[in-house]
Amino acid sequence: MLYGYAENDECRRSCRGRRVFCNNRKTRHNGCGHTFSVYAADKLKRLRLSARTLWTFVLLVVSLGNKAEALRKLNSDFSISSAYRLWKRFVGSQSHVRTALAKRCAPPKLPRARLPVEQTIAHLEAAFPRESCPIVAFQHQLQVAFL
């Protein structure tokens, strides 16, 4: 099991995924002998934040235009500097996310005045139209870490 801190309780640990061992000890089972981490789709690697909370945060930042105010609206116990670090990490991963999304569907046609972050959100929503949280669907269906 892979354990990490729970999102809203820094003293409680929660299960975030599993470690899988590729068996190389038997003659018939030719494995590599390495272990692999498999995270749950609703968890983000190296973050306490869940994928649903990140999606809500990103939508709030775009609608409000203020990262600190978006974090306050989430009623989260994270510091304001966490909001800026999280946003920087999201902005930095856009090329990775858009490249993975391009394999699934073409980017939607949007007016040129849109910001790149809004284009990424629109591309996520176009790729997973019926999902309540496109980040969870992204990680589950594409088998790629979001951030």
N, C-alpha and C positions, 0 to 999 in steps of 0.2 A: 504494500500500500504506500502511496505517496501522501504524506500529511503536510498541511500548511495551516496558517492561521485563518480563522473564520473571518468573514467579511466585516461583520459589525461587532465582533467580540475578540479583542486582541489576546485574551487569556485562553480562549477555547481553540482547540485544533479541529480541523475538519479534513475529511478524506478528499483529495483533489484528483487522484488517479491511481494507477497501478504501475508496478515495475514488472516487466516480463523477461524471463530468462530464456534465451535460445539455447536449448540443450545440445551439448556436444559430447556427452559422456557415453553414449551407446553407439554401437556400430551401425545400426539401421537408421538412427536419427542423426543425420549429419547437420548439426547446427553450427553456429559460429562461436558460441560460448559467451556472447555479450548480453548485457541487459539493456532493455529499452524502456523508456518512460512513456506511458500512455495516459494522457490527461483526459478528464471528463470534458465534454464539449461545452458545458456551461461555465467552466473555469478558465482563467487566463494564466498562462505560464509566467512564473515569477511575479505575480501580482495577487494581492488579497482580494481585489475587486472581482466581482463576477462579470460574466459577459453581458448579462442583462443590465447591470448597473452602468457598465461602460457605454452601452448603446443609449441608455437614458441620458447619461452625462453628455455624450456627443450631440445628441439632439437638442439638449438644453443650451449648450454652448452656441450652437448655430442659431437657435431662435432668440436667445437673450443677448448674444454677443459679448458675454462676460463670463470668464471661466470661474472666478470666485463665486459669483452669484449662482451659477449652475451647480457648483458643489454645495452651496448652502441649501438650495432647493432639494437636493438629494437627501438631506438630513443624515449625512454621513459623518463619521467621527474623524475623517481625514483632515489634514492641515490644508491651508490654502496653497502652500507651495506644492503640495501633492497634485492639486488640480493643474497647475502649470506644467509639472513634470509629465503627468498623464497625457495632457494635450500635446506636448512636444513629442512624446512617444507615438501617439496616434498619427500626427502629421508626418513624422518620419517614416512610418510604415505604410503610407499610402501607395507608394509605387509597388511594393510587395503585394498588397491587397488587390490593387487594380490589375496587376499582371495575373494573379490567380483567378480573379473574376472574369477576365477576358477569355479564359479557357471555357468558362461556363456560358457566357452570353456576351453579346456586343454591348458596349456602353450606350446608355440612353442618349437621345438627342436633347440637348439642353441649350438655352441661350448662352452666348459667349460671356455674358456678364457674371455668370455664376462663379463662385469661389471653388478652388480645387476640392476643398473638404465637402462642399455641397455636392459636387460631382461624384465623389466617392460614396456619399450616403445614397444618392440616387442610383448609383450602380449596384450597391448592396441591395437596395429595395427592389430593383429590377431583376436581379439574379435570384432572389428568394421572395417572391411576391406574397405568398400566403403565410409567411413566418412572422411571429410576433417579435422575435429578436433575430435579425439577420446575421449577427455575429455568431450566435450559437449554430445556426444553420451552416454558415461558412466553415466553421471548424469541424462540424460533423460530416458534412457532405464532401468537402474538399480535402479533409484530413491534413490540414495545414494550420499551424498556430497563427492566430490573428495578429498579435503584436510580437 
